[in-house]
Amino acid sequence: MSPRTGRPKIENPKSERITVRLDNESFETLKAYCKQENVEKAEAVRRGIEKLKSDIKK
């Protein structure tokens, strides 16, 4: 039998999808951050979510 072909499985797949509506100020802040850090909007949101972890009460 031949080995499996195709893309390799990734360790942490991004399978969840969300849609968010932002006001102009928040959107401009997001765009400015993305330009400064040279990242996509999705990556910037992921970084923001990571920063929220410390606010979660255990």
N, CA, C and O atoms as a Tripos MOL2 file, in Angstrom:
@<TRIPOS>MOLECULE
protein
  232   231    58     0     0
PROTEIN
NO_CHARGES

@<TRIPOS>ATOM
      1 N           0.8230   -1.1800    0.0000 N.3       1 MET1
      2 CA          0.0000    0.0000    0.0000 C.3       1 MET1
      3 C           0.8700    1.2470    0.0000 C.2       1 MET1
      4 O           1.9110    1.2910    0.6550 O.2       1 MET1
      5 N           0.4380    2.2500   -0.7340 N.am      2 SER2
      6 CA          1.1910    3.4940   -0.7770 C.3       2 SER2
      7 C           0.8750    4.3460    0.4520 C.2       2 SER2
      8 O          -0.2090    4.2410    1.0260 O.2       2 SER2
      9 N           1.8380    5.1960    0.8540 N.am      3 PRO3
     10 CA          1.5730    6.0680    2.0160 C.3       3 PRO3
     11 C           0.4730    7.0710    1.6920 C.2       3 PRO3
     12 O           0.1860    7.3550    0.5290 O.2       3 PRO3
     13 N          -0.1250    7.5910    2.7370 N.am      4 ARG4
     14 CA         -1.1950    8.5790    2.5540 C.3       4 ARG4
     15 C          -0.6450    9.8110    1.8610 C.2       4 ARG4
     16 O           0.4890   10.2220    2.1070 O.2       4 ARG4
     17 N          -1.4490   10.3880    1.0020 N.am      5 THR5
     18 CA         -1.0360   11.5990    0.3100 C.3       5 THR5
     19 C          -1.9010   12.7610    0.7610 C.2       5 THR5
     20 O          -2.9130   12.5660    1.4330 O.2       5 THR5
     21 N          -1.5060   13.9580    0.3940 N.am      6 GLY6
     22 CA         -2.2670   15.1410    0.7730 C.3       6 GLY6
     23 C          -1.5230   15.9480    1.8150 C.2       6 GLY6
     24 O          -0.3770   15.6620    2.1620 O.2       6 GLY6
     25 N          -2.2120   16.9650    2.3010 N.am      7 ARG7
     26 CA         -1.5930   17.8350    3.2960 C.3       7 ARG7
     27 C          -1.4690   17.1120    4.6280 C.2       7 ARG7
     28 O          -2.3710   16.3700    5.0160 O.2       7 ARG7
     29 N          -0.3620   17.3200    5.3320 N.am      8 PRO8
     30 CA         -0.2250   16.7020    6.6540 C.3       8 PRO8
     31 C          -1.1780   17.3500    7.6480 C.2       8 PRO8
     32 O          -1.5150   18.5270    7.5220 O.2       8 PRO8
     33 N          -1.6010   16.5880    8.6200 N.am      9 LYS9
     34 CA         -2.4800   17.1070    9.6710 C.3       9 LYS9
     35 C          -1.6940   18.0890   10.5270 C.2       9 LYS9
     36 O          -0.5250   17.8600   10.8370 O.2       9 LYS9
     37 N          -2.3490   19.1890   10.9070 N.am     10 ILE10
     38 CA         -1.6780   20.1490   11.7710 C.3      10 ILE10
     39 C          -2.0360   19.8740   13.2190 C.2      10 ILE10
     40 O          -3.0590   19.2530   13.5100 O.2      10 ILE10
     41 N          -1.1890   20.3400   14.1250 N.am     11 GLU11
     42 CA         -1.3490   20.0460   15.5490 C.3      11 GLU11
     43 C          -2.6020   20.6850   16.1440 C.2      11 GLU11
     44 O          -3.3040   20.0590   16.9390 O.2      11 GLU11
     45 N          -2.8830   21.9390   15.7560 N.am     12 ASN12
     46 CA         -4.0200   22.6530   16.3330 C.3      12 ASN12
     47 C          -4.8420   23.2790   15.2050 C.2      12 ASN12
     48 O          -4.6740   24.4610   14.9040 O.2      12 ASN12
     49 N          -5.7240   22.5020   14.5800 N.am     13 PRO13
     50 CA         -6.4830   23.0410   13.4400 C.3      13 PRO13
     51 C          -7.4220   24.1680   13.8580 C.2      13 PRO13
     52 O          -7.9640   24.1630   14.9620 O.2      13 PRO13
     53 N          -7.6030   25.1230   12.9700 N.am     14 LYS14
     54 CA         -8.4960   26.2510   13.2270 C.3      14 LYS14
     55 C          -9.8570   25.9270   12.6190 C.2      14 LYS14
     56 O         -10.1580   26.3280   11.4940 O.2      14 LYS14
     57 N         -10.6620   25.2090   13.3630 N.am     15 SER15
     58 CA        -11.9310   24.7230   12.8350 C.3      15 SER15
     59 C         -13.1250   25.5850   13.2370 C.2      15 SER15
     60 O         -14.1920   25.4820   12.6300 O.2      15 SER15
     61 N         -12.9600   26.4330   14.2500 N.am     16 GLU16
     62 CA        -14.0620   27.2810   14.7080 C.3      16 GLU16
     63 C         -14.0530   28.5940   13.9380 C.2      16 GLU16
     64 O         -12.9910   29.1560   13.6680 O.2      16 GLU16
     65 N         -15.2500   29.0850   13.5830 N.am     17 ARG17
     66 CA        -15.3670   30.3160   12.8090 C.3      17 ARG17
     67 C         -16.3270   31.2560   13.5320 C.2      17 ARG17
     68 O         -17.3690   30.8320   14.0320 O.2      17 ARG17
     69 N         -15.9600   32.5530   13.5820 N.am     18 ILE18
     70 CA        -16.8480   33.5500   14.1770 C.3      18 ILE18
     71 C         -16.9500   34.7470   13.2300 C.2      18 ILE18
     72 O         -16.0860   34.9550   12.3780 O.2      18 ILE18
     73 N         -18.0030   35.5170   13.3920 N.am     19 THR19
     74 CA        -18.1960   36.7590   12.6440 C.3      19 THR19
     75 C         -18.4120   37.8640   13.6680 C.2      19 THR19
     76 O         -19.1710   37.6960   14.6230 O.2      19 THR19
     77 N         -17.7470   38.9870   13.4680 N.am     20 VAL20
     78 CA        -17.8120   40.0870   14.4270 C.3      20 VAL20
     79 C         -18.0920   41.3870   13.6870 C.2      20 VAL20
     80 O         -17.5290   41.6400   12.6220 O.2      20 VAL20
     81 N         -18.9640   42.2060   14.2580 N.am     21 ARG21
     82 CA        -19.2080   43.5490   13.7270 C.3      21 ARG21
     83 C         -18.5150   44.5320   14.6510 C.2      21 ARG21
     84 O         -18.6620   44.4550   15.8710 O.2      21 ARG21
     85 N         -17.7510   45.4680   14.0640 N.am     22 LEU22
     86 CA        -17.0070   46.4430   14.8490 C.3      22 LEU22
     87 C         -17.4400   47.8570   14.4990 C.2      22 LEU22
     88 O         -17.8650   48.1280   13.3760 O.2      22 LEU22
     89 N         -17.3280   48.7630   15.4780 N.am     23 ASP23
     90 CA        -17.5370   50.1780   15.1720 C.3      23 ASP23
     91 C         -16.2750   50.6840   14.4640 C.2      23 ASP23
     92 O         -15.2510   50.0020   14.4430 O.2      23 ASP23
     93 N         -16.3620   51.8780   13.8870 N.am     24 ASN24
     94 CA        -15.2460   52.4200   13.1070 C.3      24 ASN24
     95 C         -13.9670   52.5490   13.9230 C.2      24 ASN24
     96 O         -12.8840   52.2180   13.4400 O.2      24 ASN24
     97 N         -14.0860   53.0250   15.1450 N.am     25 GLU25
     98 CA        -12.8930   53.2100   15.9750 C.3      25 GLU25
     99 C         -12.1720   51.8840   16.2320 C.2      25 GLU25
    100 O         -10.9490   51.8070   16.1180 O.2      25 GLU25
    101 N         -12.9300   50.8450   16.5790 N.am     26 SER26
    102 CA        -12.3270   49.5310   16.8330 C.3      26 SER26
    103 C         -11.7000   48.9680   15.5650 C.2      26 SER26
    104 O         -10.6220   48.3760   15.6080 O.2      26 SER26
    105 N         -12.3760   49.1560   14.4410 N.am     27 PHE27
    106 CA        -11.8540   48.6420   13.1750 C.3      27 PHE27
    107 C         -10.5660   49.3620   12.7780 C.2      27 PHE27
    108 O          -9.6260   48.7310   12.2970 O.2      27 PHE27
    109 N         -10.5210   50.6740   12.9760 N.am     28 GLU28
    110 CA         -9.3110   51.4380   12.6560 C.3      28 GLU28
    111 C          -8.1550   51.0150   13.5600 C.2      28 GLU28
    112 O          -7.0110   50.9360   13.1130 O.2      28 GLU28
    113 N          -8.4530   50.7440   14.8280 N.am     29 THR29
    114 CA         -7.4330   50.2590   15.7570 C.3      29 THR29
    115 C          -6.8970   48.9120   15.2820 C.2      29 THR29
    116 O          -5.6860   48.6890   15.2780 O.2      29 THR29
    117 N          -7.7930   48.0200   14.8840 N.am     30 LEU30
    118 CA         -7.3910   46.7040   14.3820 C.3      30 LEU30
    119 C          -6.5230   46.8400   13.1390 C.2      30 LEU30
    120 O          -5.4880   46.1830   13.0280 O.2      30 LEU30
    121 N          -6.9400   47.6930   12.2020 N.am     31 LYS31
    122 CA         -6.1650   47.8860   10.9710 C.3      31 LYS31
    123 C          -4.7780   48.4510   11.2770 C.2      31 LYS31
    124 O          -3.7860   48.0170   10.6900 O.2      31 LYS31
    125 N          -4.7070   49.4160   12.1920 N.am     32 ALA32
    126 CA         -3.4240   50.0230   12.5450 C.3      32 ALA32
    127 C          -2.4920   48.9820   13.1700 C.2      32 ALA32
    128 O          -1.3010   48.9430   12.8590 O.2      32 ALA32
    129 N          -3.0370   48.1420   14.0510 N.am     33 TYR33
    130 CA         -2.2280   47.0860   14.6710 C.3      33 TYR33
    131 C          -1.7130   46.1210   13.6180 C.2      33 TYR33
    132 O          -0.5400   45.7480   13.6240 O.2      33 TYR33
    133 N          -2.6010   45.7200   12.7110 N.am     34 CYS34
    134 CA         -2.2120   44.7650   11.6600 C.3      34 CYS34
    135 C          -1.1120   45.3390   10.7780 C.2      34 CYS34
    136 O          -0.1800   44.6280   10.4020 O.2      34 CYS34
    137 N          -1.2180   46.6040   10.4510 N.am     35 LYS35
    138 CA         -0.2000   47.2400    9.6180 C.3      35 LYS35
    139 C           1.1300   47.3220   10.3750 C.2      35 LYS35
    140 O           2.1860   47.0260    9.8180 O.2      35 LYS35
    141 N           1.0700   47.7230   11.6370 N.am     36 GLN36
    142 CA          2.2700   47.8490   12.4520 C.3      36 GLN36
    143 C           2.9790   46.5080   12.6230 C.2      36 GLN36
    144 O           4.2000   46.4230   12.4920 O.2      36 GLN36
    145 N           2.2110   45.4700   12.9140 N.am     37 GLU37
    146 CA          2.7850   44.1550   13.2000 C.3      37 GLU37
    147 C           2.9000   43.2720   11.9570 C.2      37 GLU37
    148 O           3.4580   42.1770   12.0210 O.2      37 GLU37
    149 N           2.3710   43.7490   10.8280 N.am     38 ASN38
    150 CA          2.4010   43.0060    9.5700 C.3      38 ASN38
    151 C           1.7550   41.6150    9.7230 C.2      38 ASN38
    152 O           2.3410   40.5970    9.3580 O.2      38 ASN38
    153 N           0.5260   41.6070   10.2760 N.am     39 VAL39
    154 CA         -0.2300   40.3680   10.4500 C.3      39 VAL39
    155 C          -1.6270   40.5420    9.8670 C.2      39 VAL39
    156 O          -2.0960   41.6630    9.6690 O.2      39 VAL39
    157 N          -2.2760   39.4310    9.6000 N.am     40 GLU40
    158 CA         -3.6590   39.4450    9.1290 C.3      40 GLU40
    159 C          -4.5850   39.7670   10.3010 C.2      40 GLU40
    160 O          -4.2040   39.6280   11.4630 O.2      40 GLU40
    161 N          -5.8000   40.1970    9.9830 N.am     41 LYS41
    162 CA         -6.7720   40.5430   11.0330 C.3      41 LYS41
    163 C          -7.0720   39.3350   11.9250 C.2      41 LYS41
    164 O          -7.2020   39.4810   13.1400 O.2      41 LYS41
    165 N          -7.1820   38.1540   11.3320 N.am     42 ALA42
    166 CA         -7.4760   36.9530   12.1220 C.3      42 ALA42
    167 C          -6.3740   36.6910   13.1490 C.2      42 ALA42
    168 O          -6.6650   36.3290   14.2900 O.2      42 ALA42
    169 N          -5.1250   36.8690   12.7560 N.am     43 GLU43
    170 CA         -4.0140   36.6490   13.6860 C.3      43 GLU43
    171 C          -4.0380   37.6920   14.7930 C.2      43 GLU43
    172 O          -3.7440   37.3720   15.9450 O.2      43 GLU43
    173 N          -4.3820   38.9250   14.4660 N.am     44 ALA44
    174 CA         -4.4700   39.9700   15.4820 C.3      44 ALA44
    175 C          -5.5660   39.6370   16.5000 C.2      44 ALA44
    176 O          -5.3810   39.8450   17.6990 O.2      44 ALA44
    177 N          -6.6880   39.1290   16.0330 N.am     45 VAL45
    178 CA         -7.7780   38.7530   16.9440 C.3      45 VAL45
    179 C          -7.3350   37.5910   17.8270 C.2      45 VAL45
    180 O          -7.6240   37.5790   19.0230 O.2      45 VAL45
    181 N          -6.6350   36.6100   17.2490 N.am     46 ARG46
    182 CA         -6.1360   35.4850   18.0570 C.3      46 ARG46
    183 C          -5.2080   35.9830   19.1600 C.2      46 ARG46
    184 O          -5.2680   35.5060   20.2930 O.2      46 ARG46
    185 N          -4.3480   36.9450   18.8230 N.am     47 ARG47
    186 CA         -3.4460   37.5110   19.8270 C.3      47 ARG47
    187 C          -4.2250   38.2120   20.9310 C.2      47 ARG47
    188 O          -3.8700   38.1100   22.1050 O.2      47 ARG47
    189 N          -5.2830   38.9220   20.5610 N.am     48 GLY48
    190 CA         -6.1210   39.5850   21.5550 C.3      48 GLY48
    191 C          -6.7960   38.5920   22.4780 C.2      48 GLY48
    192 O          -6.8850   38.8200   23.6840 O.2      48 GLY48
    193 N          -7.2670   37.5020   21.9210 N.am     49 ILE49
    194 CA         -7.9100   36.4630   22.7270 C.3      49 ILE49
    195 C          -6.9060   35.8540   23.6920 C.2      49 ILE49
    196 O          -7.2510   35.5730   24.8400 O.2      49 ILE49
    197 N          -5.6690   35.6430   23.2510 N.am     50 GLU50
    198 CA         -4.6300   35.1210   24.1470 C.3      50 GLU50
    199 C          -4.4180   36.0460   25.3370 C.2      50 GLU50
    200 O          -4.2210   35.5840   26.4610 O.2      50 GLU50
    201 N          -4.4580   37.3670   25.0890 N.am     51 LYS51
    202 CA         -4.2710   38.3240   26.1770 C.3      51 LYS51
    203 C          -5.4350   38.2870   27.1630 C.2      51 LYS51
    204 O          -5.2660   38.6510   28.3270 O.2      51 LYS51
    205 N          -6.6020   37.8580   26.7190 N.am     52 LEU52
    206 CA         -7.7660   37.7750   27.6140 C.3      52 LEU52
    207 C          -7.6650   36.6130   28.5970 C.2      52 LEU52
    208 O          -8.3470   36.6230   29.6220 O.2      52 LEU52
    209 N          -6.8490   35.6340   28.3170 N.am     53 LYS53
    210 CA         -6.7260   34.4590   29.1890 C.3      53 LYS53
    211 C          -6.4170   34.8370   30.6250 C.2      53 LYS53
    212 O          -6.9220   34.2110   31.5570 O.2      53 LYS53
    213 N          -5.5890   35.8590   30.8110 N.am     54 SER54
    214 CA         -5.2070   36.2430   32.1740 C.3      54 SER54
    215 C          -6.3690   36.8490   32.9490 C.2      54 SER54
    216 O          -6.3340   36.8960   34.1790 O.2      54 SER54
    217 N          -7.3980   37.3150   32.2430 N.am     55 ASP55
    218 CA         -8.5680   37.9150   32.9130 C.3      55 ASP55
    219 C          -9.5920   36.8840   33.3710 C.2      55 ASP55
    220 O         -10.5180   37.2200   34.1100 O.2      55 ASP55
    221 N          -9.4400   35.6510   32.9490 N.am     56 ILE56
    222 CA        -10.4040   34.6110   33.3010 C.3      56 ILE56
    223 C         -10.1830   34.2090   34.7580 C.2      56 ILE56
    224 O          -9.0720   33.8540   35.1540 O.2      56 ILE56
    225 N         -11.2570   34.2710   35.5520 N.am     57 LYS57
    226 CA        -11.1770   33.8870   36.9590 C.3      57 LYS57
    227 C         -11.2430   32.3730   37.0600 C.2      57 LYS57
    228 O         -12.0890   31.7270   36.4410 O.2      57 LYS57
    229 N         -10.3480   31.8300   37.8380 N.am     58 LYS58
    230 CA        -10.2710   30.3540   37.9790 C.3      58 LYS58
    231 C         -10.8900   29.9020   39.2610 C.2      58 LYS58
    232 O         -10.9160   28.7040   39.5450 O.2      58 LYS58
@<TRIPOS>BOND
     1     1     2 1
     2     2     3 1
     3     3     4 2
     4     3     5 am
     5     5     6 1
     6     6     7 1
     7     7     8 2
     8     7     9 am
     9     9    10 1
    10    10    11 1
    11    11    12 2
    12    11    13 am
    13    13    14 1
    14    14    15 1
    15    15    16 2
    16    15    17 am
    17    17    18 1
    18    18    19 1
    19    19    20 2
    20    19    21 am
    21    21    22 1
    22    22    23 1
    23    23    24 2
    24    23    25 am
    25    25    26 1
    26    26    27 1
    27    27    28 2
    28    27    29 am
    29    29    30 1
    30    30    31 1
    31    31    32 2
    32    31    33 am
    33    33    34 1
    34    34    35 1
    35    35    36 2
    36    35    37 am
    37    37    38 1
    38    38    39 1
    39    39    40 2
    40    39    41 am
    41    41    42 1
    42    42    43 1
    43    43    44 2
    44    43    45 am
    45    45    46 1
    46    46    47 1
    47    47    48 2
    48    47    49 am
    49    49    50 1
    50    50    51 1
    51    51    52 2
    52    51    53 am
    53    53    54 1
    54    54    55 1
    55    55    56 2
    56    55    57 am
    57    57    58 1
    58    58    59 1
    59    59    60 2
    60    59    61 am
    61    61    62 1
    62    62    63 1
    63    63    64 2
    64    63    65 am
    65    65    66 1
    66    66    67 1
    67    67    68 2
    68    67    69 am
    69    69    70 1
    70    70    71 1
    71    71    72 2
    72    71    73 am
    73    73    74 1
    74    74    75 1
    75    75    76 2
    76    75    77 am
    77    77    78 1
    78    78    79 1
    79    79    80 2
    80    79    81 am
    81    81    82 1
    82    82    83 1
    83    83    84 2
    84    83    85 am
    85    85    86 1
    86    86    87 1
    87    87    88 2
    88    87    89 am
    89    89    90 1
    90    90    91 1
    91    91    92 2
    92    91    93 am
    93    93    94 1
    94    94    95 1
    95    95    96 2
    96    95    97 am
    97    97    98 1
    98    98    99 1
    99    99   100 2
   100    99   101 am
   101   101   102 1
   102   102   103 1
   103   103   104 2
   104   103   105 am
   105   105   106 1
   106   106   107 1
   107   107   108 2
   108   107   109 am
   109   109   110 1
   110   110   111 1
   111   111   112 2
   112   111   113 am
   113   113   114 1
   114   114   115 1
   115   115   116 2
   116   115   117 am
   117   117   118 1
   118   118   119 1
   119   119   120 2
   120   119   121 am
   121   121   122 1
   122   122   123 1
   123   123   124 2
   124   123   125 am
   125   125   126 1
   126   126   127 1
   127   127   128 2
   128   127   129 am
   129   129   130 1
   130   130   131 1
   131   131   132 2
   132   131   133 am
   133   133   134 1
   134   134   135 1
   135   135   136 2
   136   135   137 am
   137   137   138 1
   138   138   139 1
   139   139   140 2
   140   139   141 am
   141   141   142 1
   142   142   143 1
   143   143   144 2
   144   143   145 am
   145   145   146 1
   146   146   147 1
   147   147   148 2
   148   147   149 am
   149   149   150 1
   150   150   151 1
   151   151   152 2
   152   151   153 am
   153   153   154 1
   154   154   155 1
   155   155   156 2
   156   155   157 am
   157   157   158 1
   158   158   159 1
   159   159   160 2
   160   159   161 am
   161   161   162 1
   162   162   163 1
   163   163   164 2
   164   163   165 am
   165   165   166 1
   166   166   167 1
   167   167   168 2
   168   167   169 am
   169   169   170 1
   170   170   171 1
   171   171   172 2
   172   171   173 am
   173   173   174 1
   174   174   175 1
   175   175   176 2
   176   175   177 am
   177   177   178 1
   178   178   179 1
   179   179   180 2
   180   179   181 am
   181   181   182 1
   182   182   183 1
   183   183   184 2
   184   183   185 am
   185   185   186 1
   186   186   187 1
   187   187   188 2
   188   187   189 am
   189   189   190 1
   190   190   191 1
   191   191   192 2
   192   191   193 am
   193   193   194 1
   194   194   195 1
   195   195   196 2
   196   195   197 am
   197   197   198 1
   198   198   199 1
   199   199   200 2
   200   199   201 am
   201   201   202 1
   202   202   203 1
   203   203   204 2
   204   203   205 am
   205   205   206 1
   206   206   207 1
   207   207   208 2
   208   207   209 am
   209   209   210 1
   210   210   211 1
   211   211   212 2
   212   211   213 am
   213   213   214 1
   214   214   215 1
   215   215   216 2
   216   215   217 am
   217   217   218 1
   218   218   219 1
   219   219   220 2
   220   219   221 am
   221   221   222 1
   222   222   223 1
   223   223   224 2
   224   223   225 am
   225   225   226 1
   226   226   227 1
   227   227   228 2
   228   227   229 am
   229   229   230 1
   230   230   231 1
   231   231   232 2
@<TRIPOS>SUBSTRUCTURE
     1 MET1         2 RESIDUE 1 A MET
     2 SER2         6 RESIDUE 1 A SER
     3 PRO3        10 RESIDUE 1 A PRO
     4 ARG4        14 RESIDUE 1 A ARG
     5 THR5        18 RESIDUE 1 A THR
     6 GLY6        22 RESIDUE 1 A GLY
     7 ARG7        26 RESIDUE 1 A ARG
     8 PRO8        30 RESIDUE 1 A PRO
     9 LYS9        34 RESIDUE 1 A LYS
    10 ILE10       38 RESIDUE 1 A ILE
    11 GLU11       42 RESIDUE 1 A GLU
    12 ASN12       46 RESIDUE 1 A ASN
    13 PRO13       50 RESIDUE 1 A PRO
    14 LYS14       54 RESIDUE 1 A LYS
    15 SER15       58 RESIDUE 1 A SER
    16 GLU16       62 RESIDUE 1 A GLU
    17 ARG17       66 RESIDUE 1 A ARG
    18 ILE18       70 RESIDUE 1 A ILE
    19 THR19       74 RESIDUE 1 A THR
    20 VAL20       78 RESIDUE 1 A VAL
    21 ARG21       82 RESIDUE 1 A ARG
    22 LEU22       86 RESIDUE 1 A LEU
    23 ASP23       90 RESIDUE 1 A ASP
    24 ASN24       94 RESIDUE 1 A ASN
    25 GLU25       98 RESIDUE 1 A GLU
    26 SER26      102 RESIDUE 1 A SER
    27 PHE27      106 RESIDUE 1 A PHE
    28 GLU28      110 RESIDUE 1 A GLU
    29 THR29      114 RESIDUE 1 A THR
    30 LEU30      118 RESIDUE 1 A LEU
    31 LYS31      122 RESIDUE 1 A LYS
    32 ALA32      126 RESIDUE 1 A ALA
    33 TYR33      130 RESIDUE 1 A TYR
    34 CYS34      134 RESIDUE 1 A CYS
    35 LYS35      138 RESIDUE 1 A LYS
    36 GLN36      142 RESIDUE 1 A GLN
    37 GLU37      146 RESIDUE 1 A GLU
    38 ASN38      150 RESIDUE 1 A ASN
    39 VAL39      154 RESIDUE 1 A VAL
    40 GLU40      158 RESIDUE 1 A GLU
    41 LYS41      162 RESIDUE 1 A LYS
    42 ALA42      166 RESIDUE 1 A ALA
    43 GLU43      170 RESIDUE 1 A GLU
    44 ALA44      174 RESIDUE 1 A ALA
    45 VAL45      178 RESIDUE 1 A VAL
    46 ARG46      182 RESIDUE 1 A ARG
    47 ARG47      186 RESIDUE 1 A ARG
    48 GLY48      190 RESIDUE 1 A GLY
    49 ILE49      194 RESIDUE 1 A ILE
    50 GLU50      198 RESIDUE 1 A GLU
    51 LYS51      202 RESIDUE 1 A LYS
    52 LEU52      206 RESIDUE 1 A LEU
    53 LYS53      210 RESIDUE 1 A LYS
    54 SER54      214 RESIDUE 1 A SER
    55 ASP55      218 RESIDUE 1 A ASP
    56 ILE56      222 RESIDUE 1 A ILE
    57 LYS57      226 RESIDUE 1 A LYS
    58 LYS58      230 RESIDUE 1 A LYS
